[in-house]
Amino acid sequence: MSSIPVVRVELAKERSLKYEGSRRIRCAEDAANIFRDYIGNADREMFVVMVLSAKHIVNAINTVSLGILDASIVHPREVFKPAILGNASSVIVGHNHPSGDPEPSPEDVAVTRRLVDAGKILGIDVLDHIVIGDEGRFVSLKARELL
């Protein structure tokens, strides 16, 4: 006789991010401010997913990938795992450019389009991809019509 593990899948709260503003996302700047507070002055790329309710309230934030100075590996499976477990209606993804220049690379655009396609299959909308630079600068791929 063989044994098959019975498992429970859950989202575990690691800690809380103290944030001065509202948890409701109304525009790209709201999302950029939260990403900026979460990522801080990281010296390598961090790719992060923000899990949103149907009313665009941030229910969770998760580091998907911690990369090197100018790249990080991003796979839809890892992006949508916390979104599915967190009952997300939608997500906003974001990452930093340690160089300080928030201009999206061709790879940034390609991974965003791949995530949008995966989200359509899952029924979880990717609302935006925010690239964080220095001195408060950021780029919204949605605003640039690159989604």
C-alpha atoms as an extended CHARMM CRD file, in Angstrom:
* protein
*
       147  EXT
         1         1  MET       CA              0.0000000000        0.0000000000        0.0000000000  PROA      1               0.0000000000
         2         2  SER       CA              1.3650000000        3.4630000000       -0.8870000000  PROA      2               0.0000000000
         3         3  SER       CA              0.8150000000        6.7130000000        0.9270000000  PROA      3               0.0000000000
         4         4  ILE       CA             -0.2720000000        9.9670000000       -0.7180000000  PROA      4               0.0000000000
         5         5  PRO       CA              0.2300000000       13.1830000000        1.2480000000  PROA      5               0.0000000000
         6         6  VAL       CA             -2.8780000000       15.2560000000        1.8900000000  PROA      6               0.0000000000
         7         7  VAL       CA             -1.8650000000       18.9140000000        1.9240000000  PROA      7               0.0000000000
         8         8  ARG       CA             -3.3410000000       22.2680000000        2.7570000000  PROA      8               0.0000000000
         9         9  VAL       CA             -2.3640000000       25.3040000000        0.7030000000  PROA      9               0.0000000000
        10        10  GLU       CA             -2.4090000000       28.6700000000        2.4120000000  PROA      10              0.0000000000
        11        11  LEU       CA             -0.9470000000       32.1290000000        2.1920000000  PROA      11              0.0000000000
        12        12  ALA       CA              1.1740000000       32.8670000000        5.2600000000  PROA      12              0.0000000000
        13        13  LYS       CA              1.5430000000       36.4390000000        6.5110000000  PROA      13              0.0000000000
        14        14  GLU       CA              5.2480000000       37.1180000000        6.9130000000  PROA      14              0.0000000000
        15        15  ARG       CA              5.0730000000       40.6740000000        8.2550000000  PROA      15              0.0000000000
        16        16  SER       CA              3.2570000000       43.9530000000        7.6610000000  PROA      16              0.0000000000
        17        17  LEU       CA              4.4380000000       46.9300000000        5.6370000000  PROA      17              0.0000000000
        18        18  LYS       CA              3.7200000000       50.1760000000        7.4740000000  PROA      18              0.0000000000
        19        19  TYR       CA              2.5120000000       52.6450000000        4.8830000000  PROA      19              0.0000000000
        20        20  GLU       CA              1.3000000000       56.2200000000        5.4220000000  PROA      20              0.0000000000
        21        21  GLY       CA             -1.1450000000       56.3220000000        2.5010000000  PROA      21              0.0000000000
        22        22  SER       CA             -4.3140000000       54.4640000000        1.6020000000  PROA      22              0.0000000000
        23        23  ARG       CA             -4.3160000000       50.7890000000        0.6830000000  PROA      23              0.0000000000
        24        24  ARG       CA             -6.6660000000       51.5940000000       -2.2310000000  PROA      24              0.0000000000
        25        25  ILE       CA             -4.9350000000       51.9950000000       -5.5900000000  PROA      25              0.0000000000
        26        26  ARG       CA             -6.4720000000       54.8150000000       -7.6330000000  PROA      26              0.0000000000
        27        27  CYS       CA             -3.5890000000       55.5740000000       -9.9990000000  PROA      27              0.0000000000
        28        28  ALA       CA             -0.0930000000       54.4590000000      -10.9810000000  PROA      28              0.0000000000
        29        29  GLU       CA              1.4580000000       56.8840000000       -8.4990000000  PROA      29              0.0000000000
        30        30  ASP       CA             -0.3480000000       55.1450000000       -5.6080000000  PROA      30              0.0000000000
        31        31  ALA       CA              1.1490000000       51.8180000000       -6.6640000000  PROA      31              0.0000000000
        32        32  ALA       CA              4.5960000000       53.3630000000       -7.2470000000  PROA      32              0.0000000000
        33        33  ASN       CA              4.6190000000       54.8320000000       -3.7350000000  PROA      33              0.0000000000
        34        34  ILE       CA              3.8470000000       51.4570000000       -2.1680000000  PROA      34              0.0000000000
        35        35  PHE       CA              6.4520000000       49.6810000000       -4.3140000000  PROA      35              0.0000000000
        36        36  ARG       CA              9.0080000000       52.3710000000       -3.4250000000  PROA      36              0.0000000000
        37        37  ASP       CA              8.3460000000       51.9310000000        0.3120000000  PROA      37              0.0000000000
        38        38  TYR       CA              8.5440000000       48.1460000000        0.0000000000  PROA      38              0.0000000000
        39        39  ILE       CA             11.6160000000       47.9130000000       -2.2380000000  PROA      39              0.0000000000
        40        40  GLY       CA             13.5180000000       50.7720000000       -0.6060000000  PROA      40              0.0000000000
        41        41  ASN       CA             17.0510000000       51.2880000000       -1.8650000000  PROA      41              0.0000000000
        42        42  ALA       CA             17.6940000000       47.7110000000       -2.9340000000  PROA      42              0.0000000000
        43        43  ASP       CA             21.0220000000       47.2930000000       -4.7010000000  PROA      43              0.0000000000
        44        44  ARG       CA             19.6530000000       44.6350000000       -7.0690000000  PROA      44              0.0000000000
        45        45  GLU       CA             16.4440000000       44.1690000000       -8.9970000000  PROA      45              0.0000000000
        46        46  MET       CA             13.4270000000       43.0980000000       -6.9780000000  PROA      46              0.0000000000
        47        47  PHE       CA             10.3140000000       41.9670000000       -8.8520000000  PROA      47              0.0000000000
        48        48  VAL       CA              7.2030000000       42.3520000000       -6.7010000000  PROA      48              0.0000000000
        49        49  VAL       CA              3.4980000000       41.5640000000       -7.0750000000  PROA      49              0.0000000000
        50        50  MET       CA              0.7290000000       43.5330000000       -5.4000000000  PROA      50              0.0000000000
        51        51  VAL       CA             -2.4110000000       41.4420000000       -4.8040000000  PROA      51              0.0000000000
        52        52  LEU       CA             -5.6100000000       43.5000000000       -5.1860000000  PROA      52              0.0000000000
        53        53  SER       CA             -9.2510000000       43.0260000000       -4.2470000000  PROA      53              0.0000000000
        54        54  ALA       CA            -12.1180000000       43.7850000000       -6.6360000000  PROA      54              0.0000000000
        55        55  LYS       CA            -12.1110000000       47.3460000000       -5.2130000000  PROA      55              0.0000000000
        56        56  HSD       CA             -8.3610000000       47.7270000000       -5.8560000000  PROA      56              0.0000000000
        57        57  ILE       CA             -7.4290000000       47.4820000000       -2.1920000000  PROA      57              0.0000000000
        58        58  VAL       CA             -3.9780000000       46.0020000000       -1.5970000000  PROA      58              0.0000000000
        59        59  ASN       CA             -4.4930000000       42.6990000000        0.2200000000  PROA      59              0.0000000000
        60        60  ALA       CA             -0.8810000000       41.5470000000        0.0420000000  PROA      60              0.0000000000
        61        61  ILE       CA              2.5150000000       42.2400000000       -1.4440000000  PROA      61              0.0000000000
        62        62  ASN       CA              5.0570000000       39.5530000000       -2.3150000000  PROA      62              0.0000000000
        63        63  THR       CA              8.6300000000       39.4830000000       -3.6020000000  PROA      63              0.0000000000
        64        64  VAL       CA              8.5420000000       37.2310000000       -6.6390000000  PROA      64              0.0000000000
        65        65  SER       CA             12.1940000000       37.4190000000       -7.5690000000  PROA      65              0.0000000000
        66        66  LEU       CA             15.3850000000       38.9060000000       -6.2170000000  PROA      66              0.0000000000
        67        67  GLY       CA             17.7560000000       39.3460000000       -9.0940000000  PROA      67              0.0000000000
        68        68  ILE       CA             21.1530000000       40.7840000000       -9.8020000000  PROA      68              0.0000000000
        69        69  LEU       CA             22.1480000000       44.3450000000      -10.5760000000  PROA      69              0.0000000000
        70        70  ASP       CA             20.3360000000       44.5410000000      -13.9250000000  PROA      70              0.0000000000
        71        71  ALA       CA             18.0980000000       41.4920000000      -14.2550000000  PROA      71              0.0000000000
        72        72  SER       CA             15.7440000000       39.1620000000      -12.4260000000  PROA      72              0.0000000000
        73        73  ILE       CA             14.0470000000       35.9520000000      -13.4790000000  PROA      73              0.0000000000
        74        74  VAL       CA             10.2700000000       36.2430000000      -13.5830000000  PROA      74              0.0000000000
        75        75  HSD       CA              7.8940000000       33.3780000000      -14.2960000000  PROA      75              0.0000000000
        76        76  PRO       CA              4.0840000000       33.7100000000      -14.3870000000  PROA      76              0.0000000000
        77        77  ARG       CA              3.7350000000       30.7480000000      -12.0250000000  PROA      77              0.0000000000
        78        78  GLU       CA              5.5850000000       32.6470000000       -9.2820000000  PROA      78              0.0000000000
        79        79  VAL       CA              3.7640000000       35.9210000000       -9.9520000000  PROA      79              0.0000000000
        80        80  PHE       CA              0.2900000000       34.4020000000       -9.8130000000  PROA      80              0.0000000000
        81        81  LYS       CA              0.8630000000       31.9860000000       -6.9190000000  PROA      81              0.0000000000
        82        82  PRO       CA              0.3020000000       34.6540000000       -4.2070000000  PROA      82              0.0000000000
        83        83  ALA       CA             -2.4750000000       36.1790000000       -6.3160000000  PROA      83              0.0000000000
        84        84  ILE       CA             -4.3880000000       32.8990000000       -6.4660000000  PROA      84              0.0000000000
        85        85  LEU       CA             -3.8200000000       32.1480000000       -2.7870000000  PROA      85              0.0000000000
        86        86  GLY       CA             -4.8310000000       35.7110000000       -1.9030000000  PROA      86              0.0000000000
        87        87  ASN       CA             -8.0740000000       35.5370000000       -3.9350000000  PROA      87              0.0000000000
        88        88  ALA       CA             -6.9260000000       38.4060000000       -6.1470000000  PROA      88              0.0000000000
        89        89  SER       CA             -9.2260000000       40.1010000000       -8.5770000000  PROA      89              0.0000000000
        90        90  SER       CA             -6.2100000000       41.7730000000      -10.1500000000  PROA      90              0.0000000000
        91        91  VAL       CA             -2.5210000000       42.4530000000       -9.6260000000  PROA      91              0.0000000000
        92        92  ILE       CA             -0.0220000000       45.1890000000      -10.2420000000  PROA      92              0.0000000000
        93        93  VAL       CA              3.5750000000       44.1340000000      -10.7060000000  PROA      93              0.0000000000
        94        94  GLY       CA              6.5990000000       46.2880000000      -10.1720000000  PROA      94              0.0000000000
        95        95  HSD       CA             10.3390000000       46.2240000000      -10.0110000000  PROA      95              0.0000000000
        96        96  ASN       CA             13.2000000000       48.5970000000       -9.4550000000  PROA      96              0.0000000000
        97        97  HSD       CA             16.0810000000       49.6100000000      -11.6550000000  PROA      97              0.0000000000
        98        98  PRO       CA             19.0900000000       50.0170000000       -9.3290000000  PROA      98              0.0000000000
        99        99  SER       CA             20.6950000000       52.2400000000      -11.9810000000  PROA      99              0.0000000000
       100       100  GLY       CA             18.0750000000       54.8350000000      -11.0650000000  PROA      100             0.0000000000
       101       101  ASP       CA             16.7290000000       55.0840000000      -14.6210000000  PROA      101             0.0000000000
       102       102  PRO       CA             13.1250000000       53.8050000000      -14.6940000000  PROA      102             0.0000000000
       103       103  GLU       CA             12.9940000000       53.5170000000      -18.4870000000  PROA      103             0.0000000000
       104       104  PRO       CA             11.5710000000       50.0360000000      -19.2560000000  PROA      104             0.0000000000
       105       105  SER       CA             13.7670000000       47.6400000000      -21.1860000000  PROA      105             0.0000000000
       106       106  PRO       CA             12.5010000000       45.4540000000      -24.0480000000  PROA      106             0.0000000000
       107       107  GLU       CA             12.6870000000       42.5380000000      -21.5810000000  PROA      107             0.0000000000
       108       108  ASP       CA             10.4440000000       44.4430000000      -19.1480000000  PROA      108             0.0000000000
       109       109  VAL       CA              7.8470000000       44.8950000000      -21.8900000000  PROA      109             0.0000000000
       110       110  ALA       CA              8.0990000000       41.2430000000      -22.9720000000  PROA      110             0.0000000000
       111       111  VAL       CA              7.6360000000       39.8480000000      -19.4490000000  PROA      111             0.0000000000
       112       112  THR       CA              4.6950000000       42.1980000000      -18.8950000000  PROA      112             0.0000000000
       113       113  ARG       CA              2.9230000000       40.9680000000      -22.0110000000  PROA      113             0.0000000000
       114       114  ARG       CA              3.5500000000       37.3670000000      -20.9680000000  PROA      114             0.0000000000
       115       115  LEU       CA              2.0440000000       38.0780000000      -17.5350000000  PROA      115             0.0000000000
       116       116  VAL       CA             -0.9850000000       39.7940000000      -19.0940000000  PROA      116             0.0000000000
       117       117  ASP       CA             -1.5980000000       36.7280000000      -21.2670000000  PROA      117             0.0000000000
       118       118  ALA       CA             -1.2460000000       34.3550000000      -18.3000000000  PROA      118             0.0000000000
       119       119  GLY       CA             -3.5580000000       36.5440000000      -16.2340000000  PROA      119             0.0000000000
       120       120  LYS       CA             -6.2440000000       36.3580000000      -18.9080000000  PROA      120             0.0000000000
       121       121  ILE       CA             -6.1750000000       32.5660000000      -18.7000000000  PROA      121             0.0000000000
       122       122  LEU       CA             -6.4200000000       32.6800000000      -14.9010000000  PROA      122             0.0000000000
       123       123  GLY       CA             -9.0440000000       35.4170000000      -14.7610000000  PROA      123             0.0000000000
       124       124  ILE       CA             -6.7070000000       37.7660000000      -12.8540000000  PROA      124             0.0000000000
       125       125  ASP       CA             -6.0900000000       41.0930000000      -14.5870000000  PROA      125             0.0000000000
       126       126  VAL       CA             -2.6070000000       42.6090000000      -14.6740000000  PROA      126             0.0000000000
       127       127  LEU       CA             -3.5090000000       46.2790000000      -14.2660000000  PROA      127             0.0000000000
       128       128  ASP       CA             -0.0230000000       47.7410000000      -14.6100000000  PROA      128             0.0000000000
       129       129  HSD       CA              3.7140000000       47.1930000000      -14.3810000000  PROA      129             0.0000000000
       130       130  ILE       CA              5.5480000000       49.9310000000      -12.5270000000  PROA      130             0.0000000000
       131       131  VAL       CA              9.3020000000       50.4330000000      -12.9260000000  PROA      131             0.0000000000
       132       132  ILE       CA             10.8330000000       52.3140000000      -10.0000000000  PROA      132             0.0000000000
       133       133  GLY       CA             13.8520000000       54.5710000000      -10.4410000000  PROA      133             0.0000000000
       134       134  ASP       CA             15.5400000000       57.0200000000       -8.1190000000  PROA      134             0.0000000000
       135       135  GLU       CA             14.4800000000       60.4790000000       -6.9320000000  PROA      135             0.0000000000
       136       136  GLY       CA             10.7930000000       59.5220000000       -6.9930000000  PROA      136             0.0000000000
       137       137  ARG       CA             10.8190000000       58.6830000000      -10.7050000000  PROA      137             0.0000000000
       138       138  PHE       CA              8.7950000000       55.7880000000      -12.0640000000  PROA      138             0.0000000000
       139       139  VAL       CA              7.3200000000       54.5620000000      -15.3260000000  PROA      139             0.0000000000
       140       140  SER       CA              3.8760000000       52.9790000000      -15.7180000000  PROA      140             0.0000000000
       141       141  LEU       CA              3.8120000000       50.5560000000      -18.6410000000  PROA      141             0.0000000000
       142       142  LYS       CA              0.0350000000       51.0010000000      -18.7860000000  PROA      142             0.0000000000
       143       143  ALA       CA              0.4110000000       54.7800000000      -19.1590000000  PROA      143             0.0000000000
       144       144  ARG       CA              2.8800000000       54.1440000000      -21.9690000000  PROA      144             0.0000000000
       145       145  GLU       CA              0.3340000000       51.7550000000      -23.5540000000  PROA      145             0.0000000000
       146       146  LEU       CA              2.8630000000       48.8980000000      -23.3970000000  PROA      146             0.0000000000
       147       147  LEU       CA              0.5170000000       46.3760000000      -21.7010000000  PROA      147             0.0000000000
